[in-house]
Amino acid sequence: MVGDAGRLEKRRRLLSARFTVYFVLAMCLFPQADYLEVLRLVKAGDPGLRPWTGVNRSSLTRARQRLGWTVLRDLFRAVARPLGGDDGLFHGLRVLALDGMLLAVPDSAGNNDAFGKSGSHRSPMGYPQARVVAVAECSTHAVLDAVIGGFKDSERIVSDTLDAHAGTGTLLLADRGLWGLARWHRLRDQGTHLLWRIERRKARRVQDVLPDGSYLARIEANKHSKAAGTLKAPPALVRVIEYRVDGQADIVRLITSLTDHEKYPAAELAALYARRWEIELVFDEIKTHQRGRPVLRSQTPDGVRQEIYAHLIVHHATRELLDEAARLHQSIAERTSFTRALHVVRRTVISPSGFSPSARRRDRRLGLNEIGQSLLPRRRARDCPRKIRSCITGYGSKAPGEPASHRRSPAVVTLNHRWHNH
């Protein structure tokens, strides 16, 4: 990978490009440690490495700059792959989710120009933020592809470059903030099936009413939209599913390319859409548990991109370990502990066994057993009102009878049959 990117050294270096890749990955595994401490931890994991005489923070920074960020991006795309088996499929389709997150980066001039801040131009607020839009497998939380943009960049535009692992045999879930008719056609041309939440004012041209309460409708490009450009996307025939969750007043409106109501019942698709929340848990794993600090450490835009892709590689490797542990103990990936797996990976990296294959296999076997013996309890459906427990507030808690604003998995799905009267 380093050679393909043209980053091999012309002379022998103590901090080679290959070793710098390992260092950047270790830097993301130990986010609280500084550069030299990370170097000591890597040294502890392989006592046979050369002495680090003369290596300081500046030399490590220059080594990262020589490596660049495209090497880590290509490495991530090379290792990222679906991990789920047939038990995680929906009628033979692999369920994926598309969404974005924001990561705070150091407040340097280069990061501010490349990524931007919240607030106005005259009064910017907080840290610059990098926008990461990703596609993840819902059953295993494995990130399959990701692209990096700035705070001011729209998630819709950034997501247009995500093509990996989207195609025949996949079902992509997305929220209404990522809707676009041209994007719909582009993904459908690749063979991807779609289940998308959409605004209530769209897809109003009813073509046919189906027996399960859903209906076929024609959706057209907004003629007043400036973002659509001069060339409008052609109309699309979609299947619309409307439902309520637990008797709530709000109607959730979905559109899908799965028009066969017998093979794909509306109630099953409505319950499946709640799986889109799994990608939010993926972002929580990366931002809260793995990153371990509120702001990334890289002071330059290229360093930020390098660090983000390194975090994605570490996350995918950890998720692969969790998936193997779940299969070994005949469980599901949802019950494995991501934080426990992180502890196992960190201990393995600094283990004094070095790079001996037999020792590595032994450490991996012990780690898999530890993860399998620390399974989480089965996840409960969130059918209770969300409450905020705080002893320092002048406001009362939410009454028990009030509906929750959001639920991770709906317990009851009530389809809207209002079109049967037409």
PATI-226391 format. One record per residue (C-alpha): x, y, z; residue in three letters. Coordinates in steps of 0.05 Angstrom, whole numbers. Example, Ala and Ser with C-alpha at 12.3 -4.5 7.8 and 13.67 -1.06 7.14 Angstrom:
2
+--------+--------+--------+--------+
|     c1 |     c2 |     c3 | residu |
+--------+--------+--------+--------+
|    246 |    -90 |    156 |    ala |
|    273 |    -21 |    143 |    ser |
+--------+--------+--------+--------+
***
This chain:
422
+--------+--------+--------+--------+
|     c1 |     c2 |     c3 | residu |
+--------+--------+--------+--------+
|      0 |      0 |      0 |    met |
|     57 |     48 |     17 |    val |
|     93 |     30 |    -47 |    gly |
|     30 |     39 |    -90 |    asp |
|     22 |    110 |    -62 |    ala |
|     94 |    127 |    -79 |    gly |
|    114 |    139 |     -7 |    arg |
|    173 |     90 |     -2 |    leu |
|    239 |    121 |     21 |    glu |
|    298 |    132 |    -26 |    lys |
|    345 |    122 |     33 |    arg |
|    340 |     81 |     97 |    arg |
|    304 |    119 |    152 |    arg |
|    293 |    103 |    225 |    leu |
|    221 |    128 |    218 |    leu |
|    203 |     92 |    153 |    ser |
|    136 |    101 |    118 |    ala |
|    114 |     31 |    138 |    arg |
|    130 |     43 |    211 |    phe |
|     95 |    111 |    208 |    thr |
|     31 |     76 |    188 |    val |
|     37 |     33 |    251 |    tyr |
|     52 |     94 |    292 |    phe |
|    -10 |    132 |    267 |    val |
|    -54 |     72 |    282 |    leu |
|    -24 |     67 |    352 |    ala |
|    -34 |    141 |    361 |    met |
|   -109 |    130 |    351 |    cys |
|   -109 |     70 |    398 |    leu |
|    -77 |    111 |    454 |    phe |
|   -108 |    181 |    444 |    pro |
|    -90 |    206 |    513 |    gln |
|    -15 |    192 |    503 |    ala |
|     32 |    242 |    470 |    asp |
|     76 |    225 |    411 |    tyr |
|    136 |    200 |    451 |    leu |
|     93 |    159 |    498 |    glu |
|     59 |    126 |    438 |    val |
|    129 |    111 |    412 |    leu |
|    148 |     79 |    478 |    arg |
|     84 |     36 |    477 |    leu |
|    100 |     12 |    407 |    val |
|    171 |     -3 |    429 |    lys |
|    143 |    -43 |    488 |    ala |
|    103 |    -86 |    439 |    gly |
|    165 |   -104 |    399 |    asp |
|    230 |   -103 |    439 |    pro |
|    269 |   -121 |    376 |    gly |
|    259 |    -53 |    344 |    leu |
|    320 |     -7 |    334 |    arg |
|    337 |     44 |    388 |    pro |
|    301 |    110 |    381 |    trp |
|    361 |    155 |    390 |    thr |
|    348 |    226 |    367 |    gly |
|    273 |    215 |    354 |    val |
|    230 |    272 |    381 |    asn |
|    162 |    302 |    369 |    arg |
|    184 |    343 |    309 |    ser |
|    214 |    283 |    273 |    ser |
|    150 |    244 |    284 |    leu |
|    109 |    302 |    257 |    thr |
|    153 |    305 |    195 |    arg |
|    146 |    230 |    186 |    ala |
|     70 |    238 |    186 |    arg |
|     75 |    294 |    135 |    gln |
|    119 |    252 |     89 |    arg |
|     69 |    195 |     93 |    leu |
|      9 |    237 |     74 |    gly |
|    -64 |    220 |     85 |    trp |
|    -82 |    183 |     21 |    thr |
|    -42 |    121 |     44 |    val |
|    -89 |    114 |    104 |    leu |
|   -150 |    126 |     61 |    arg |
|   -129 |     72 |     12 |    asp |
|   -111 |     25 |     69 |    leu |
|   -180 |     35 |    100 |    phe |
|   -215 |     21 |     34 |    arg |
|   -173 |    -41 |     26 |    ala |
|   -191 |    -71 |     94 |    val |
|   -263 |    -47 |     99 |    ala |
|   -311 |   -103 |     82 |    arg |
|   -379 |   -129 |    105 |    pro |
|   -374 |   -174 |    166 |    leu |
|   -446 |   -198 |    174 |    gly |
|   -470 |   -267 |    155 |    gly |
|   -536 |   -291 |    127 |    asp |
|   -570 |   -282 |    194 |    asp |
|   -564 |   -206 |    187 |    gly |
|   -597 |   -202 |    119 |    leu |
|   -667 |   -175 |    105 |    phe |
|   -699 |   -220 |     53 |    his |
|   -631 |   -232 |     23 |    gly |
|   -610 |   -158 |     25 |    leu |
|   -551 |   -132 |     66 |    arg |
|   -577 |    -73 |    107 |    val |
|   -533 |    -11 |    106 |    leu |
|   -542 |     58 |    137 |    ala |
|   -519 |    126 |    111 |    leu |
|   -507 |    186 |    157 |    asp |
|   -455 |    237 |    179 |    gly |
|   -420 |    262 |    241 |    met |
|   -377 |    322 |    261 |    leu |
|   -308 |    316 |    293 |    leu |
|   -276 |    376 |    327 |    ala |
|   -205 |    391 |    304 |    val |
|   -151 |    437 |    332 |    pro |
|   -162 |    511 |    321 |    asp |
|   -105 |    525 |    274 |    ser |
|   -106 |    572 |    214 |    ala |
|   -101 |    514 |    164 |    gly |
|   -157 |    473 |    197 |    asn |
|   -201 |    534 |    201 |    asn |
|   -193 |    549 |    127 |    asp |
|   -202 |    477 |    105 |    ala |
|   -260 |    456 |    150 |    phe |
|   -293 |    518 |    179 |    gly |
|   -330 |    533 |    243 |    lys |
|   -401 |    543 |    266 |    ser |
|   -427 |    614 |    272 |    gly |
|   -420 |    672 |    223 |    ser |
|   -358 |    697 |    187 |    his |
|   -352 |    755 |    235 |    arg |
|   -363 |    715 |    298 |    ser |
|   -342 |    642 |    290 |    pro |
|   -353 |    597 |    349 |    met |
|   -319 |    536 |    378 |    gly |
|   -269 |    492 |    343 |    tyr |
|   -265 |    477 |    269 |    pro |
|   -303 |    414 |    252 |    gln |
|   -292 |    361 |    200 |    ala |
|   -354 |    328 |    171 |    arg |
|   -350 |    252 |    161 |    val |
|   -404 |    218 |    120 |    val |
|   -402 |    143 |    124 |    ala |
|   -437 |     79 |    103 |    val |
|   -441 |     25 |    157 |    ala |
|   -468 |    -45 |    161 |    glu |
|   -526 |    -45 |    211 |    cys |
|   -517 |   -116 |    237 |    ser |
|   -442 |   -111 |    255 |    thr |
|   -429 |    -35 |    259 |    his |
|   -373 |    -43 |    208 |    ala |
|   -358 |     22 |    170 |    val |
|   -352 |      4 |     97 |    leu |
|   -336 |     72 |     66 |    asp |
|   -328 |    144 |     89 |    ala |
|   -312 |    211 |     59 |    val |
|   -288 |    274 |     95 |    ile |
|   -313 |    345 |     83 |    gly |
|   -318 |    411 |    120 |    gly |
|   -369 |    439 |    169 |    phe |
|   -400 |    482 |    115 |    lys |
|   -405 |    424 |     66 |    asp |
|   -473 |    392 |     58 |    ser |
|   -480 |    319 |     77 |    glu |
|   -518 |    309 |     13 |    arg |
|   -462 |    334 |    -31 |    ile |
|   -407 |    299 |      9 |    val |
|   -445 |    232 |      6 |    ser |
|   -445 |    232 |    -70 |    asp |
|   -375 |    204 |    -72 |    thr |
|   -393 |    143 |    -29 |    leu |
|   -397 |     86 |    -79 |    asp |
|   -361 |     28 |    -44 |    ala |
|   -403 |    -32 |    -24 |    his |
|   -467 |      0 |    -50 |    ala |
|   -497 |    -42 |   -105 |    gly |
|   -536 |   -105 |   -120 |    thr |
|   -558 |   -142 |    -58 |    gly |
|   -557 |    -82 |    -11 |    thr |
|   -612 |    -41 |     22 |    leu |
|   -592 |     29 |     42 |    leu |
|   -627 |     66 |     99 |    leu |
|   -622 |    142 |    103 |    ala |
|   -656 |    200 |    138 |    asp |
|   -694 |    256 |    103 |    arg |
|   -634 |    304 |    109 |    gly |
|   -598 |    263 |     56 |    leu |
|   -655 |    261 |      6 |    trp |
|   -643 |    279 |    -67 |    gly |
|   -677 |    254 |   -130 |    leu |
|   -613 |    253 |   -170 |    ala |
|   -579 |    215 |   -113 |    arg |
|   -638 |    166 |   -113 |    trp |
|   -628 |    152 |   -188 |    his |
|   -553 |    145 |   -181 |    arg |
|   -558 |     93 |   -126 |    leu |
|   -614 |     56 |   -162 |    arg |
|   -571 |     53 |   -225 |    asp |
|   -518 |     17 |   -183 |    gln |
|   -570 |    -35 |   -163 |    gly |
|   -578 |    -10 |    -91 |    thr |
|   -648 |    -15 |    -60 |    his |
|   -668 |     44 |    -17 |    leu |
|   -711 |     57 |     44 |    leu |
|   -712 |    131 |     57 |    trp |
|   -749 |    176 |    105 |    arg |
|   -778 |    236 |     69 |    ile |
|   -817 |    300 |     82 |    glu |
|   -892 |    295 |     81 |    arg |
|   -900 |    345 |     24 |    arg |
|   -863 |    300 |    -25 |    lys |
|   -888 |    241 |    -66 |    ala |
|   -961 |    264 |    -65 |    arg |
|   -980 |    240 |   -135 |    arg |
|  -1014 |    173 |   -117 |    val |
|  -1012 |    122 |   -173 |    gln |
|  -1039 |     59 |   -139 |    asp |
|  -1060 |     37 |    -70 |    val |
|  -1032 |    -30 |    -46 |    leu |
|  -1069 |    -80 |      0 |    pro |
|  -1021 |    -70 |     59 |    asp |
|  -1035 |      4 |     66 |    gly |
|   -976 |     30 |     27 |    ser |
|   -983 |     62 |    -41 |    tyr |
|   -945 |     77 |   -104 |    leu |
|   -931 |    150 |   -119 |    ala |
|   -894 |    192 |   -169 |    arg |
|   -840 |    238 |   -143 |    ile |
|   -812 |    295 |   -185 |    glu |
|   -755 |    344 |   -179 |    ala |
|   -770 |    410 |   -145 |    asn |
|   -774 |    461 |   -201 |    lys |
|   -759 |    517 |   -153 |    his |
|   -696 |    485 |   -124 |    ser |
|   -631 |    521 |   -140 |    lys |
|   -589 |    462 |   -116 |    ala |
|   -619 |    417 |   -170 |    ala |
|   -583 |    456 |   -224 |    gly |
|   -607 |    468 |   -295 |    thr |
|   -613 |    394 |   -311 |    leu |
|   -670 |    365 |   -271 |    lys |
|   -671 |    292 |   -250 |    ala |
|   -726 |    251 |   -283 |    pro |
|   -787 |    230 |   -241 |    pro |
|   -786 |    165 |   -202 |    ala |
|   -840 |    116 |   -182 |    leu |
|   -833 |     99 |   -108 |    val |
|   -872 |     61 |    -56 |    arg |
|   -895 |    103 |      3 |    val |
|   -905 |     76 |     73 |    ile |
|   -937 |    118 |    127 |    glu |
|   -941 |     96 |    200 |    tyr |
|   -944 |    118 |    272 |    arg |
|   -901 |     93 |    329 |    val |
|   -937 |     72 |    393 |    asp |
|   -997 |    116 |    379 |    gly |
|   -957 |    180 |    371 |    gln |
|   -990 |    236 |    332 |    ala |
|   -932 |    246 |    284 |    asp |
|   -933 |    205 |    220 |    ile |
|   -868 |    176 |    196 |    val |
|   -864 |    175 |    120 |    arg |
|   -818 |    128 |     83 |    leu |
|   -805 |    116 |      9 |    ile |
|   -773 |     54 |    -18 |    thr |
|   -754 |     21 |    -83 |    ser |
|   -781 |    -46 |    -58 |    leu |
|   -849 |    -43 |    -92 |    thr |
|   -869 |   -116 |    -81 |    asp |
|   -917 |   -111 |    -22 |    his |
|   -923 |   -187 |    -15 |    glu |
|   -848 |   -200 |    -10 |    lys |
|   -833 |   -137 |     30 |    tyr |
|   -893 |   -122 |     75 |    pro |
|   -901 |    -50 |     98 |    ala |
|   -900 |    -68 |    172 |    ala |
|   -833 |   -103 |    164 |    glu |
|   -803 |    -44 |    127 |    leu |
|   -829 |      5 |    179 |    ala |
|   -797 |    -36 |    235 |    ala |
|   -733 |    -44 |    195 |    leu |
|   -723 |     31 |    187 |    tyr |
|   -709 |     36 |    262 |    ala |
|   -643 |     -1 |    246 |    arg |
|   -618 |     64 |    217 |    arg |
|   -603 |     84 |    289 |    trp |
|   -546 |     33 |    290 |    glu |
|   -501 |     81 |    252 |    ile |
|   -510 |    131 |    308 |    glu |
|   -483 |     78 |    355 |    leu |
|   -424 |     70 |    307 |    val |
|   -409 |    144 |    312 |    phe |
|   -414 |    140 |    388 |    asp |
|   -363 |     83 |    389 |    glu |
|   -314 |    125 |    349 |    ile |
|   -326 |    194 |    380 |    lys |
|   -336 |    175 |    453 |    thr |
|   -301 |    109 |    468 |    his |
|   -245 |    104 |    417 |    gln |
|   -226 |    177 |    406 |    arg |
|   -221 |    189 |    481 |    gly |
|   -212 |    264 |    474 |    arg |
|   -259 |    320 |    453 |    pro |
|   -213 |    347 |    398 |    val |
|   -168 |    310 |    349 |    leu |
|    -94 |    324 |    355 |    arg |
|    -72 |    341 |    283 |    ser |
|    -57 |    414 |    269 |    gln |
|    -60 |    410 |    192 |    thr |
|   -117 |    390 |    145 |    pro |
|    -77 |    332 |    116 |    asp |
|    -61 |    308 |    186 |    gly |
|   -134 |    311 |    205 |    val |
|   -154 |    268 |    145 |    arg |
|    -98 |    220 |    161 |    gln |
|   -120 |    215 |    233 |    glu |
|   -194 |    204 |    216 |    ile |
|   -180 |    148 |    168 |    tyr |
|   -133 |    117 |    219 |    ala |
|   -191 |    118 |    270 |    his |
|   -235 |     84 |    219 |    leu |
|   -183 |     29 |    208 |    ile |
|   -176 |     18 |    283 |    val |
|   -252 |     16 |    290 |    his |
|   -260 |    -34 |    234 |    his |
|   -206 |    -79 |    262 |    ala |
|   -239 |    -77 |    330 |    thr |
|   -306 |    -93 |    300 |    arg |
|   -276 |   -151 |    262 |    glu |
|   -250 |   -179 |    328 |    leu |
|   -319 |   -170 |    359 |    leu |
|   -353 |   -205 |    301 |    asp |
|   -305 |   -264 |    308 |    glu |
|   -318 |   -268 |    383 |    ala |
|   -393 |   -267 |    371 |    ala |
|   -389 |   -324 |    322 |    arg |
|   -342 |   -364 |    367 |    leu |
|   -391 |   -358 |    425 |    his |
|   -454 |   -365 |    381 |    gln |
|   -480 |   -296 |    399 |    ser |
|   -496 |   -233 |    360 |    ile |
|   -452 |   -173 |    349 |    ala |
|   -500 |   -127 |    388 |    glu |
|   -484 |   -163 |    453 |    arg |
|   -409 |   -156 |    448 |    thr |
|   -376 |    -98 |    485 |    ser |
|   -338 |    -49 |    442 |    phe |
|   -301 |    -19 |    502 |    thr |
|   -280 |    -89 |    525 |    arg |
|   -252 |   -103 |    455 |    ala |
|   -214 |    -37 |    456 |    leu |
|   -181 |    -57 |    522 |    his |
|   -162 |   -124 |    492 |    val |
|   -132 |    -92 |    429 |    val |
|    -92 |    -41 |    470 |    arg |
|    -63 |    -95 |    515 |    arg |
|    -45 |   -137 |    455 |    thr |
|     -8 |    -80 |    421 |    val |
|     37 |    -67 |    482 |    ile |
|     46 |   -140 |    499 |    ser |
|    120 |   -157 |    504 |    pro |
|    109 |   -220 |    462 |    ser |
|    131 |   -181 |    401 |    gly |
|    110 |   -201 |    331 |    phe |
|    119 |   -276 |    342 |    ser |
|     62 |   -310 |    303 |    pro |
|     50 |   -362 |    358 |    ser |
|     48 |   -309 |    412 |    ala |
|      1 |   -266 |    371 |    arg |
|    -46 |   -325 |    359 |    arg |
|    -45 |   -340 |    434 |    arg |
|    -61 |   -267 |    452 |    asp |
|   -117 |   -265 |    400 |    arg |
|   -147 |   -330 |    427 |    arg |
|   -146 |   -303 |    499 |    leu |
|   -176 |   -237 |    476 |    gly |
|   -233 |   -272 |    440 |    leu |
|   -249 |   -312 |    502 |    asn |
|   -249 |   -250 |    545 |    glu |
|   -296 |   -214 |    497 |    ile |
|   -342 |   -274 |    493 |    gly |
|   -346 |   -279 |    569 |    gln |
|   -364 |   -205 |    575 |    ser |
|   -428 |   -205 |    533 |    leu |
|   -476 |   -148 |    545 |    leu |
|   -549 |   -162 |    565 |    pro |
|   -599 |   -164 |    508 |    arg |
|   -618 |    -95 |    485 |    arg |
|   -687 |    -73 |    506 |    arg |
|   -735 |    -37 |    461 |    ala |
|   -739 |     36 |    481 |    arg |
|   -813 |     39 |    496 |    asp |
|   -808 |     84 |    558 |    cys |
|   -808 |    161 |    557 |    pro |
|   -738 |    190 |    556 |    arg |
|   -721 |    226 |    621 |    lys |
|   -662 |    269 |    642 |    ile |
|   -641 |    256 |    714 |    arg |
|   -609 |    317 |    745 |    ser |
|   -609 |    343 |    816 |    cys |
|   -590 |    414 |    796 |    ile |
|   -651 |    439 |    759 |    thr |
|   -711 |    481 |    773 |    gly |
|   -755 |    443 |    724 |    tyr |
|   -795 |    380 |    736 |    gly |
|   -782 |    315 |    700 |    ser |
|   -825 |    292 |    642 |    lys |
|   -891 |    262 |    663 |    ala |
|   -896 |    186 |    656 |    pro |
|   -954 |    192 |    607 |    gly |
|   -919 |    237 |    557 |    glu |
|   -894 |    205 |    493 |    pro |
|   -820 |    199 |    480 |    ala |
|   -789 |    243 |    427 |    ser |
|   -749 |    186 |    397 |    his |
|   -746 |    111 |    403 |    arg |
|   -691 |     66 |    379 |    arg |
|   -736 |      7 |    360 |    ser |
|   -812 |     17 |    356 |    pro |
|   -851 |    -34 |    396 |    ala |
|   -916 |    -23 |    358 |    val |
|   -922 |      1 |    286 |    val |
|   -991 |     26 |    265 |    thr |
|   -996 |     35 |    190 |    leu |
|  -1036 |     94 |    163 |    asn |
|  -1093 |     68 |    118 |    his |
|  -1122 |    135 |     98 |    arg |
|  -1113 |    120 |     24 |    trp |
|  -1162 |     61 |     26 |    his |
|  -1219 |    110 |     21 |    asn |
|  -1196 |    137 |    -46 |    his |
+--------+--------+--------+--------+
***
